[in-house]
Amino acid sequence: MAKCTDCGSETELYYSGVPICLKCSEEREGKPSKKAPASGRSIRSVLVDDIAKATARVNNASQTFFEVMGKIPGGFPHPDGSQHIHNVSRELSTARKDLMKAHTGSMTF
């Protein structure tokens, strides 16, 4: 069973060839909405939490990318292999962009 690229939980759900659990999929679609925290301390904790989650997502996506790239000499079937590489590369790129947003504080608010 594959692990969700966002939270690391086991999942059978895939989005564009990338494993993602139902909870993370719904969060990406914007279904659950976050309320703005009331105090400065809460805001700081939310921002730090966003950075930690984004960093974990980048690490997971990076690990998946390097695992896929390491299998190339062994050979994927041509159409599926190139699409799989494209998918994990796109996921890594998206995760890195989200990490940059988290560092500027624009993910949550």
N, C-alpha and C positions, 0 to 999 in steps of 0.2 A: 504494500500500500504506500502511496506517495505521501510526502509531508507538505503541508501548506507553506507556501513561500513567505507568507506574512507572519504567521504565528507559530508554525512548526508542528501543528497538530496533524494527525493522520487524516487523510481524506481520499475520496475516490472522485471528487469533483475536479474538473479541469476547465480553465478559461483560456482560450487561445493556446492550448497545449501546455499551460502552466498550472500546476496543482494549487488549488485554493479551497479552503473550507467554506461552508455555507455562511458562517458568521462573518468571516473576512470579506466574502463576496458581497454580502448585504451592506457592510460598512463602506465598501468601495462605491456602491451604487448610491450611497447617501441616505439610506433608509433610516438608520438611527441617527438622530441629531444630537450634538453635544451642546449643552448649555454653557454659557460663559461663566467661569467661576466668579465668586463674589469677592474674594480677597486677593491681595498681591501674592501671598504665600501660595494660594491655590493656583493662581495663574502660573507661577514659577513651576510648581509640581506638574502641571499639565504640560507645559513646554518641555520640561526635562523628560517626561514620559513619552512625548511625541518623538523626541530625539532618540531615546532608547529603542522605541519600537521601529523607527525608520532605520537605525543602525543595524538592528537584528535582521530586518528585511533585506538590507543590502548584503549583509554577511551570508544569509541563506541563498540569495540570488547569485551572489558571486561564487559560492561553493557549487551550486548547481551548474553554473556556466562553465566552470573549470572542469567539472566532472564530464560534462557533455563534450567539451573540446578535447579532453584527454582520450575520448573514445574514437576520435576521428581516424587515426591510423588503422584501427580495427574495422572501420567502415560501417556507417549507417546505410540503409537502402537510400539511394540518391534523393528522391523527392521527400521522403519523411525526414531524412537526416538534415537536409538543408533547412526545412521548415522548423524542425526542432531547435536547431542552432539559432535561427531567426527569433523564435519565441523566447528562448532563455536570454538572448542578448537584449531583446526589447524589455523583458522583465527587469533585468539588471539596470538598464538605462532608466526605466521608470522609477525603480527603487532609489537610484542615486539622485534623481531630480527631487523625489519626495524628501530625501535626507537634506538636500540643500534648502528646501522649503521649511523643514523643521528647524534648521539652524537659524533661519531668518525669522522664525516665529509666525509664519503665514499659514501653517497647516490647520491650526485649530480655530482661528478666529477669522 
